Amino acid sequence: MTEATTPRLRTAGVHFITGSPTARATAETAFQTLLARLGLGDAVCHSSAPDDELAAGFCLRPELATTWLPDHDTTGLAERLKLDTTASTDDLEREILIAMLASPVAFAFPGFDELVAHVHIRRNIVQAGRKTALAFHTTEVDRPEDCWTYSEDDGFTVRPGHALIPALQKATQPDASGRLYSFSCYRATEYVILLAIAEELQQCNPPLLAALQQRWERSAIMSGKFHDVFLREYGTMEDPLPPRYYVPGDRLWFRNPDEHSSDVSGYEGSWVFYLGGGLFTNFWKREKPFTLTAKCVEIYHWRDATYTDAQGHLRIDENIVEAGVKASLADPQETARILSLMMRMRDPKGVYVAGGCIDTSRECPRWVCTGTSDMVLPAT
């Protein structure tokens, strides 16, 4: 799939799929109250919800979507609206909601409480993502030994007597632990997501938090199983999301489109969170989050820094990458050339032809509230 594949531009927004007309009306009223509190009451109109009298849909007014998010580009939203999402939690939630209301794929919820929890978890992901800093290592991993233990069968588990939330904070946030721990970028995203969900469960579903605690004392949920239990994916290869459409709190993958350097362990691509404000997490240098341009240029230069070490393993020299990124970003024409290649939609798995590094989908958390949660923890 190349740049010539243009996603359909449409706005689906936020839908409430309820069990009764009364529940629908309750969700609508509560949502409109929230929008009014955030100063967005006049920014929203009804969207085409499914043909169901129990459903209600809301989206950003078309003229505002065109002005605030031209071509579904959310990366300039905070700047256009003068939002300070670092100092103001309300501004962060405004950015999240506006981006969701402009989504080309509907965000569906069984009620207002699930929408609120979803926004809170996205907010938590952003705030935890900003605090996360790790030691990069493609083959070695470690965790705080006072509250984590490891086995080959169960992965890293929480020691009994240690609460899950502070254990996750100590593992990912040097402000909580005083040191950096080694992760892969993919595993790090799992910890940040789990932390964000657990923090919200304290308020909306304590029994599910207790179940998570018990599960992580026995066996970790990881990789594909983690995705299936905790996340839903929106956008597909057949119907891709616009290349600059991101909602704060999204987990996403930038693919390395160079076949040779993608064989280096840890450099197949890069898993990150969108922080809002046009920035993406940089777990190795948290004080320097990536812009979309900087991320594309970094991944492009992996191809220039590949070498074989004394043991015959393929490696990447990060010093070469850093020098290449610095030179390219200082040259507007070279930056434009690289972006013309990298801002294409990625090729399918196993294909390295004309695709770039932009994925067709994003990932976000499942429902979590008591009575409506669709998170089902697998048996150990």
VOPAGU-2260 file (C-alpha; in pm, 1 decimal, decimal comma):
REM VOPAGU-2260
SITE   aa  ch    i         X         Y         Z
SITE  MET   A    0       0,0       0,0       0,0
SITE  THR   A    1     151,8     333,7    -101,4
SITE  GLU   A    2      83,9     701,6     -62,7
SITE  ALA   A    3    -156,1     677,0    -356,0
SITE  THR   A    4    -398,9     489,1    -128,9
SITE  THR   A    5    -605,3     770,2      20,5
SITE  PRO   A    6    -828,1     693,0     320,0
SITE  ARG   A    7   -1190,7     794,5     283,7
SITE  LEU   A    8   -1246,7    1123,2     465,3
SITE  ARG   A    9   -1554,6    1100,7     682,0
SITE  THR   A   10   -1653,8    1174,7    1039,5
SITE  ALA   A   11   -1822,0     911,9    1255,0
SITE  GLY   A   12   -1742,1    1053,5    1599,9
SITE  VAL   A   13   -1878,9     915,2    1927,9
SITE  HIS   A   14   -2177,0     677,9    1949,8
SITE  PHE   A   15   -2375,6     557,3    2247,8
SITE  ILE   A   16   -2525,1     212,6    2191,2
SITE  THR   A   17   -2770,2     176,4    2479,1
SITE  GLY   A   18   -3026,3     -74,9    2599,1
SITE  SER   A   19   -3332,1     150,0    2612,4
SITE  PRO   A   20   -3460,0     491,5    2498,5
SITE  THR   A   21   -3426,4     611,0    2858,3
SITE  ALA   A   22   -3061,1     502,9    2874,1
SITE  ARG   A   23   -2995,9     672,7    2541,9
SITE  ALA   A   24   -3148,9     998,7    2663,8
SITE  THR   A   25   -2950,2     978,3    2987,8
SITE  ALA   A   26   -2623,6     928,6    2798,3
SITE  GLU   A   27   -2703,0    1214,7    2559,5
SITE  THR   A   28   -2783,8    1455,5    2842,5
SITE  ALA   A   29   -2473,7    1363,8    3044,4
SITE  PHE   A   30   -2251,6    1395,2    2737,9
SITE  GLN   A   31   -2391,1    1736,3    2649,9
SITE  THR   A   32   -2328,3    1849,1    3008,7
SITE  LEU   A   33   -1965,8    1734,6    2983,9
SITE  LEU   A   34   -1920,8    1912,7    2650,6
SITE  ALA   A   35   -2065,2    2232,2    2798,1
SITE  ARG   A   36   -1827,6    2213,6    3095,1
SITE  LEU   A   37   -1533,1    2186,7    2856,6
SITE  GLY   A   38   -1659,6    2472,3    2639,0
SITE  LEU   A   39   -1746,1    2240,5    2349,4
SITE  GLY   A   40   -2125,8    2252,0    2367,1
SITE  ASP   A   41   -2159,3    2445,1    2041,7
SITE  ALA   A   42   -1888,1    2245,9    1862,5
SITE  VAL   A   43   -2088,0    1925,7    1824,1
SITE  CYS   A   44   -2371,7    1804,4    1606,3
SITE  HIS   A   45   -2557,2    1476,2    1574,4
SITE  SER   A   46   -2389,0    1224,2    1347,4
SITE  SER   A   47   -2534,0     931,2    1160,3
SITE  ALA   A   48   -2561,7     666,1    1429,6
SITE  PRO   A   49   -2656,5     310,5    1334,3
SITE  ASP   A   50   -3019,0     267,3    1228,6
SITE  ASP   A   51   -3130,3     197,4    1580,7
SITE  GLU   A   52   -3360,9     403,5    1800,8
SITE  LEU   A   53   -3144,8     307,0    2100,5
SITE  ALA   A   54   -2828,7     462,1    1951,2
SITE  ALA   A   55   -2710,8     822,1    1953,0
SITE  GLY   A   56   -2419,5     967,3    1758,7
SITE  PHE   A   57   -2222,1    1290,3    1799,0
SITE  CYS   A   58   -1947,2    1441,3    1584,0
SITE  LEU   A   59   -1754,4    1764,5    1547,0
SITE  ARG   A   60   -1935,6    2020,9    1335,1
SITE  PRO   A   61   -1804,5    1994,1     976,6
SITE  GLU   A   62   -1688,2    2355,0     951,8
SITE  LEU   A   63   -1488,6    2317,9    1276,2
SITE  ALA   A   64   -1342,8    1986,3    1166,3
SITE  THR   A   65   -1221,2    2153,0     846,4
SITE  THR   A   66   -1061,7    2437,6    1042,2
SITE  TRP   A   67    -930,0    2253,2    1346,3
SITE  LEU   A   68    -831,7    1921,5    1185,2
SITE  PRO   A   69    -784,2    1974,2     811,2
SITE  ASP   A   70    -775,2    1637,1     630,9
SITE  HIS   A   71    -814,8    1468,9     971,7
SITE  ASP   A   72    -471,5    1598,3    1080,6
SITE  THR   A   73    -487,3    1608,2    1460,3
SITE  THR   A   74    -118,1    1687,3    1512,2
SITE  GLY   A   75    -177,0    2065,0    1505,2
SITE  LEU   A   76    -499,7    2064,4    1706,2
SITE  ALA   A   77    -358,7    2175,0    2042,1
SITE  GLU   A   78    -159,4    2456,7    1883,2
SITE  ARG   A   79    -456,2    2583,9    1683,9
SITE  LEU   A   80    -679,6    2592,6    1990,7
SITE  LYS   A   81    -406,9    2715,9    2229,4
SITE  LEU   A   82    -444,7    2414,9    2457,3
SITE  ASP   A   83    -191,6    2364,5    2735,9
SITE  THR   A   84    -230,5    1991,2    2785,9
SITE  THR   A   85      65,9    1962,5    3021,6
SITE  ALA   A   86     -54,1    2217,3    3277,2
SITE  SER   A   87    -429,0    2163,9    3232,6
SITE  THR   A   88    -603,3    1827,7    3263,8
SITE  ASP   A   89    -916,9    1987,4    3117,0
SITE  ASP   A   90    -720,3    2093,1    2807,3
SITE  LEU   A   91    -586,5    1739,7    2767,6
SITE  GLU   A   92    -938,2    1597,7    2790,6
SITE  ARG   A   93   -1057,1    1862,0    2541,8
SITE  GLU   A   94    -797,3    1749,8    2290,6
SITE  ILE   A   95    -891,4    1384,8    2343,5
SITE  LEU   A   96   -1263,8    1449,1    2298,1
SITE  ILE   A   97   -1225,4    1674,6    1994,3
SITE  ALA   A   98   -1007,9    1417,4    1820,0
SITE  MET   A   99   -1257,2    1142,0    1902,3
SITE  LEU   A  100   -1549,8    1352,1    1778,1
SITE  ALA   A  101   -1365,3    1396,2    1447,0
SITE  SER   A  102   -1282,0    1026,3    1414,5
SITE  PRO   A  103   -1350,4     861,1    1077,9
SITE  VAL   A  104   -1429,6     542,6    1272,3
SITE  ALA   A  105   -1700,1     550,8    1538,6
SITE  PHE   A  106   -1600,3     520,6    1903,8
SITE  ALA   A  107   -1892,5     323,6    2046,2
SITE  PHE   A  108   -1986,1     306,0    2415,1
SITE  PRO   A  109   -2270,3     131,1    2600,5
SITE  GLY   A  110   -2324,2     441,1    2814,4
SITE  PHE   A  111   -2182,4     771,1    2932,5
SITE  ASP   A  112   -1978,6     618,2    3215,9
SITE  GLU   A  113   -1775,6     412,0    2969,2
SITE  LEU   A  114   -1699,2     722,3    2762,3
SITE  VAL   A  115   -1573,8     903,6    3072,2
SITE  ALA   A  116   -1359,5     606,0    3175,2
SITE  HIS   A  117   -1219,8     584,2    2822,2
SITE  VAL   A  118   -1119,2     951,6    2822,8
SITE  HIS   A  119    -966,2     910,1    3170,0
SITE  ILE   A  120    -760,1     608,3    3062,0
SITE  ARG   A  121    -633,7     797,1    2756,8
SITE  ARG   A  122    -546,1    1088,0    2986,4
SITE  ASN   A  123    -365,4     848,3    3221,5
SITE  ILE   A  124    -169,6     697,1    2930,9
SITE  VAL   A  125     -52,5    1040,2    2821,0
SITE  GLN   A  126      46,7    1145,9    3171,4
SITE  ALA   A  127     226,6     817,2    3243,7
SITE  GLY   A  128     385,8     819,5    2898,6
SITE  ARG   A  129     539,8    1159,2    2969,4
SITE  LYS   A  130     693,9    1023,0    3291,5
SITE  THR   A  131     821,3     694,9    3146,7
SITE  ALA   A  132    1195,4     660,9    3085,1
SITE  LEU   A  133    1372,7     332,4    3019,8
SITE  ALA   A  134    1713,2     184,8    2949,9
SITE  PHE   A  135    1714,7      58,6    2592,2
SITE  HIS   A  136    1830,6    -299,8    2549,8
SITE  THR   A  137    1715,3    -546,0    2283,7
SITE  THR   A  138    1810,4    -865,2    2471,9
SITE  GLU   A  139    1820,8    -786,5    2846,6
SITE  VAL   A  140    1534,5    -685,7    3076,2
SITE  ASP   A  141    1502,1    -613,6    3446,7
SITE  ARG   A  142    1252,4    -482,4    3702,9
SITE  PRO   A  143    1268,1    -348,6    4060,3
SITE  GLU   A  144    1357,6    -660,0    4258,9
SITE  ASP   A  145    1174,9    -553,0    4574,1
SITE  CYS   A  146     834,0    -577,6    4406,0
SITE  TRP   A  147     886,4    -790,7    4093,1
SITE  THR   A  148    1006,4   -1144,7    4032,9
SITE  TYR   A  149    1064,1   -1342,1    3712,2
SITE  SER   A  150    1009,4   -1691,8    3579,9
SITE  GLU   A  151    1034,5   -1818,3    3225,0
SITE  ASP   A  152     680,7   -1954,8    3234,6
SITE  ASP   A  153     502,8   -1658,3    3395,0
SITE  GLY   A  154     716,8   -1360,2    3298,0
SITE  PHE   A  155     759,2   -1073,4    3544,6
SITE  THR   A  156     503,1   -1098,9    3824,9
SITE  VAL   A  157     429,9    -874,1    4121,6
SITE  ARG   A  158     547,9   -1006,0    4456,8
SITE  PRO   A  159     256,8   -1070,4    4697,0
SITE  GLY   A  160     204,9    -776,0    4926,9
SITE  HIS   A  161     304,2    -518,4    4661,7
SITE  ALA   A  162      24,6    -321,6    4496,6
SITE  LEU   A  163      16,5    -332,4    4116,7
SITE  ILE   A  164      -2,9      43,1    4054,9
SITE  PRO   A  165     309,4     151,2    4248,6
SITE  ALA   A  166     494,4    -156,1    4116,0
SITE  LEU   A  167     422,3     -45,7    3757,9
SITE  GLN   A  168     524,3     311,1    3841,6
SITE  LYS   A  169     855,2     196,9    3992,3
SITE  ALA   A  170     932,0     -15,3    3686,1
SITE  THR   A  171     867,6     260,2    3431,1
SITE  GLN   A  172     911,9     595,3    3604,8
SITE  PRO   A  173    1258,9     686,0    3734,9
SITE  ASP   A  174    1098,8     956,6    3950,1
SITE  ALA   A  175     940,0     673,5    4149,2
SITE  SER   A  176    1235,8     432,4    4153,7
SITE  GLY   A  177    1549,8     644,0    4116,1
SITE  ARG   A  178    1685,0     439,9    3821,8
SITE  LEU   A  179    1611,6     316,3    3468,9
SITE  TYR   A  180    1503,6     -39,4    3392,5
SITE  SER   A  181    1548,8    -224,0    3063,1
SITE  PHE   A  182    1244,2    -293,4    2845,1
SITE  SER   A  183    1158,8    -347,5    2484,6
SITE  CYS   A  184     941,3     -61,7    2356,3
SITE  TYR   A  185     651,2    -304,2    2307,4
SITE  ARG   A  186     660,5    -438,4    2663,6
SITE  ALA   A  187     694,2     -83,7    2795,2
SITE  THR   A  188     370,0      14,6    2622,7
SITE  GLU   A  189     195,7    -276,7    2794,9
SITE  TYR   A  190     306,7    -150,9    3136,5
SITE  VAL   A  191     190,5     204,2    3064,7
SITE  ILE   A  192    -148,9      80,3    2939,0
SITE  LEU   A  193    -191,9    -151,1    3237,7
SITE  LEU   A  194    -102,7     131,4    3475,6
SITE  ALA   A  195    -348,9     369,8    3308,8
SITE  ILE   A  196    -627,8     112,5    3323,2
SITE  ALA   A  197    -553,7      17,8    3684,4
SITE  GLU   A  198    -561,0     383,4    3792,1
SITE  GLU   A  199    -908,7     426,0    3642,1
SITE  LEU   A  200   -1033,3      96,5    3786,5
SITE  GLN   A  201    -973,8     235,9    4135,5
SITE  GLN   A  202   -1272,0     463,7    4068,5
SITE  CYS   A  203   -1498,1     275,3    3828,2
SITE  ASN   A  204   -1443,3     -97,2    3891,2
SITE  PRO   A  205   -1244,6    -195,8    4204,1
SITE  PRO   A  206   -1328,8    -568,5    4167,5
SITE  LEU   A  207   -1161,6    -576,5    3824,9
SITE  LEU   A  208    -857,2    -402,4    3971,9
SITE  ALA   A  209    -843,0    -671,6    4242,3
SITE  ALA   A  210    -860,9    -937,7    3970,7
SITE  LEU   A  211    -573,8    -771,1    3783,1
SITE  GLN   A  212    -370,4    -762,2    4103,5
SITE  GLN   A  213    -429,6   -1132,5    4164,8
SITE  ARG   A  214    -354,4   -1221,0    3804,4
SITE  TRP   A  215     -23,8   -1031,5    3797,9
SITE  GLU   A  216      82,4   -1203,8    4120,1
SITE  ARG   A  217      49,5   -1536,5    3934,4
SITE  SER   A  218     126,5   -1476,8    3567,6
SITE  ALA   A  219     168,0   -1178,3    3336,3
SITE  ILE   A  220     -54,0   -1126,6    3030,3
SITE  MET   A  221     175,1   -1035,2    2742,4
SITE  SER   A  222     206,4    -973,6    2369,0
SITE  GLY   A  223     -84,5   -1089,4    2150,5
SITE  LYS   A  224    -287,5   -1201,4    2451,1
SITE  PHE   A  225    -241,3    -858,1    2612,1
SITE  HIS   A  226    -371,5    -693,2    2295,6
SITE  ASP   A  227    -674,6    -920,7    2284,1
SITE  VAL   A  228    -767,2    -872,1    2650,9
SITE  PHE   A  229    -712,2    -499,7    2699,6
SITE  LEU   A  230    -725,3    -326,4    2361,1
SITE  ARG   A  231    -937,9    -278,0    2054,9
SITE  GLU   A  232    -796,0    -179,6    1717,3
SITE  TYR   A  233    -953,1      71,6    1481,4
SITE  GLY   A  234    -859,9     124,6    1117,7
SITE  THR   A  235    -766,4    -159,8     881,4
SITE  MET   A  236    -540,9    -232,8     584,9
SITE  GLU   A  237    -849,8    -220,9     363,4
SITE  ASP   A  238    -982,6     101,7     516,4
SITE  PRO   A  239    -682,9     282,2     671,4
SITE  LEU   A  240    -697,3     576,0     905,3
SITE  PRO   A  241    -570,6     908,2     768,3
SITE  PRO   A  242    -190,7     920,3     810,6
SITE  ARG   A  243    -196,2    1220,3    1046,3
SITE  TYR   A  244    -499,1    1119,2    1252,7
SITE  TYR   A  245    -410,4    1034,8    1613,6
SITE  VAL   A  246    -600,3    1061,8    1941,3
SITE  PRO   A  247    -400,5    1129,9    2259,0
SITE  GLY   A  248    -351,4     794,9    2432,0
SITE  ASP   A  249    -346,0     591,0    2109,5
SITE  ARG   A  250     -89,5     311,5    2094,7
SITE  LEU   A  251      54,8     280,8    1747,4
SITE  TRP   A  252     334,7     126,0    1547,8
SITE  PHE   A  253     574,5     293,2    1308,5
SITE  ARG   A  254     706,9      24,8    1075,5
SITE  ASN   A  255    1066,9       9,5     959,0
SITE  PRO   A  256    1015,0     -16,7     580,5
SITE  ASP   A  257    1378,0    -112,5     512,2
SITE  GLU   A  258    1400,0    -490,4     482,4
SITE  HIS   A  259    1767,1    -523,0     578,3
SITE  SER   A  260    1773,6    -308,6     893,0
SITE  SER   A  261    1435,7    -444,5    1004,1
SITE  ASP   A  262    1614,9    -776,2    1066,8
SITE  VAL   A  263    1797,0    -614,8    1360,7
SITE  SER   A  264    1632,0    -723,5    1686,5
SITE  GLY   A  265    1434,2    -432,1    1827,9
SITE  TYR   A  266    1434,1    -235,1    1503,2
SITE  GLU   A  267    1146,1    -400,6    1320,4
SITE  GLY   A  268     954,8     -84,0    1398,6
SITE  SER   A  269     873,2     138,4    1693,4
SITE  TRP   A  270     579,7     117,2    1936,7
SITE  VAL   A  271     479,0     454,0    2083,9
SITE  PHE   A  272     190,1     647,5    2231,4
SITE  TYR   A  273      51,4     967,4    2088,9
SITE  LEU   A  274      80,6    1230,6    2361,5
SITE  GLY   A  275    -118,1    1500,0    2183,7
SITE  GLY   A  276      21,6    1833,5    2074,7
SITE  GLY   A  277     188,8    1667,0    1776,3
SITE  LEU   A  278     421,4    1461,8    2000,7
SITE  PHE   A  279     492,2    1090,1    2043,6
SITE  THR   A  280     665,2     914,8    2333,4
SITE  ASN   A  281    1040,9     873,9    2341,3
SITE  PHE   A  282    1099,2     622,5    2619,7
SITE  TRP   A  283    1477,3     648,8    2589,2
SITE  LYS   A  284    1488,3    1031,2    2608,2
SITE  ARG   A  285    1159,9    1134,4    2764,4
SITE  GLU   A  286    1258,8    1501,0    2764,6
SITE  LYS   A  287    1273,1    1487,0    2382,6
SITE  PRO   A  288     942,6    1341,7    2260,0
SITE  PHE   A  289     920,8    1284,2    1886,4
SITE  THR   A  290     731,3    1490,5    1634,9
SITE  LEU   A  291     589,2    1294,1    1343,8
SITE  THR   A  292     865,7    1431,8    1123,3
SITE  ALA   A  293    1143,3    1345,3    1368,6
SITE  LYS   A  294    1009,9     990,8    1415,1
SITE  CYS   A  295     994,0     927,7    1041,8
SITE  VAL   A  296    1345,3    1065,0     989,7
SITE  GLU   A  297    1486,1     856,0    1275,2
SITE  ILE   A  298    1341,8     531,8    1139,4
SITE  TYR   A  299    1462,4     619,6     789,7
SITE  HIS   A  300    1823,3     647,0     910,5
SITE  TRP   A  301    1822,8     301,7    1068,2
SITE  ARG   A  302    1911,1     172,2     721,0
SITE  ASP   A  303    2232,6     376,5     722,9
SITE  ALA   A  304    2354,1     247,8    1058,8
SITE  THR   A  305    2336,6    -130,2    1019,9
SITE  TYR   A  306    2647,5    -338,7    1085,2
SITE  THR   A  307    2747,6    -691,8    1187,2
SITE  ASP   A  308    2918,3    -726,5    1525,9
SITE  ALA   A  309    3202,7    -960,4    1621,3
SITE  GLN   A  310    2955,6   -1235,3    1711,2
SITE  GLY   A  311    2791,8   -1215,3    1369,9
SITE  HIS   A  312    2477,8   -1038,4    1494,7
SITE  LEU   A  313    2319,0    -756,5    1296,4
SITE  ARG   A  314    2320,1    -429,9    1496,1
SITE  ILE   A  315    2233,1     -60,4    1464,7
SITE  ASP   A  316    2486,0     210,2    1556,2
SITE  GLU   A  317    2275,7     475,5    1731,0
SITE  ASN   A  318    2551,8     734,8    1694,3
SITE  ILE   A  319    2523,7     708,0    1316,4
SITE  VAL   A  320    2146,5     734,8    1340,8
SITE  GLU   A  321    2169,0    1045,8    1557,7
SITE  ALA   A  322    2415,0    1214,7    1321,1
SITE  GLY   A  323    2199,9    1131,1    1018,5
SITE  VAL   A  324    1884,9    1264,4    1183,8
SITE  LYS   A  325    2058,2    1588,8    1281,0
SITE  ALA   A  326    2189,0    1645,9     928,8
SITE  SER   A  327    1859,0    1561,8     759,8
SITE  LEU   A  328    1647,2    1781,7     986,8
SITE  ALA   A  329    1882,0    2072,1     916,1
SITE  ASP   A  330    1816,6    2036,4     540,3
SITE  PRO   A  331    1452,9    2113,1     447,7
SITE  GLN   A  332    1484,7    1952,1     104,4
SITE  GLU   A  333    1627,9    1629,7     248,1
SITE  THR   A  334    1360,5    1623,9     517,9
SITE  ALA   A  335    1091,3    1660,6     251,0
SITE  ARG   A  336    1246,1    1380,9      45,5
SITE  ILE   A  337    1252,3    1144,3     343,4
SITE  LEU   A  338     895,2    1230,1     440,1
SITE  SER   A  339     774,9    1162,3      85,8
SITE  LEU   A  340     897,0     804,7     136,9
SITE  MET   A  341     816,1     748,2     502,4
SITE  MET   A  342     470,0     909,1     521,7
SITE  ARG   A  343     329,4     641,9     293,8
SITE  MET   A  344     106,1     373,8     441,5
SITE  ARG   A  345     305,2      65,6     533,6
SITE  ASP   A  346     318,5    -243,9     315,2
SITE  PRO   A  347     148,7    -563,2     438,5
SITE  LYS   A  348     339,9    -797,7     669,5
SITE  GLY   A  349     639,3    -953,9     497,4
SITE  VAL   A  350     627,9    -710,0     203,7
SITE  TYR   A  351     896,9    -444,6     146,1
SITE  VAL   A  352     820,5    -268,7    -181,8
SITE  ALA   A  353     694,6      89,9    -180,6
SITE  GLY   A  354     535,2     136,1     161,8
SITE  GLY   A  355     641,9     378,1     431,3
SITE  CYS   A  356     631,0     364,2     809,8
SITE  ILE   A  357     272,2     478,0     875,5
SITE  ASP   A  358      38,9     210,8    1009,6
SITE  THR   A  359    -322,0     184,5     900,7
SITE  SER   A  360    -463,5     136,7    1251,0
SITE  ARG   A  361    -439,2     253,3    1612,1
SITE  GLU   A  362    -510,4      79,6    1942,3
SITE  CYS   A  363    -714,7     200,4    2239,2
SITE  PRO   A  364    -850,2      48,4    2563,0
SITE  ARG   A  365   -1159,1    -168,1    2593,4
SITE  TRP   A  366   -1456,7     -93,4    2818,7
SITE  VAL   A  367   -1385,1    -114,6    3190,8
SITE  CYS   A  368   -1689,7     -12,5    3396,8
SITE  THR   A  369   -1883,8    -240,6    3628,3
SITE  GLY   A  370   -2163,0    -406,6    3433,3
SITE  THR   A  371   -2036,3    -308,4    3087,9
SITE  SER   A  372   -1666,5    -404,2    3084,9
SITE  ASP   A  373   -1559,7    -627,8    2796,6
SITE  MET   A  374   -1218,4    -705,9    2945,6
SITE  VAL   A  375   -1210,3   -1079,9    3017,0
SITE  LEU   A  376    -901,7   -1201,0    3200,0
SITE  PRO   A  377    -787,5   -1542,9    3074,5
SITE  ALA   A  378    -743,1   -1826,7    3317,8
SITE  THR   A  379    -384,8   -1892,8    3425,2
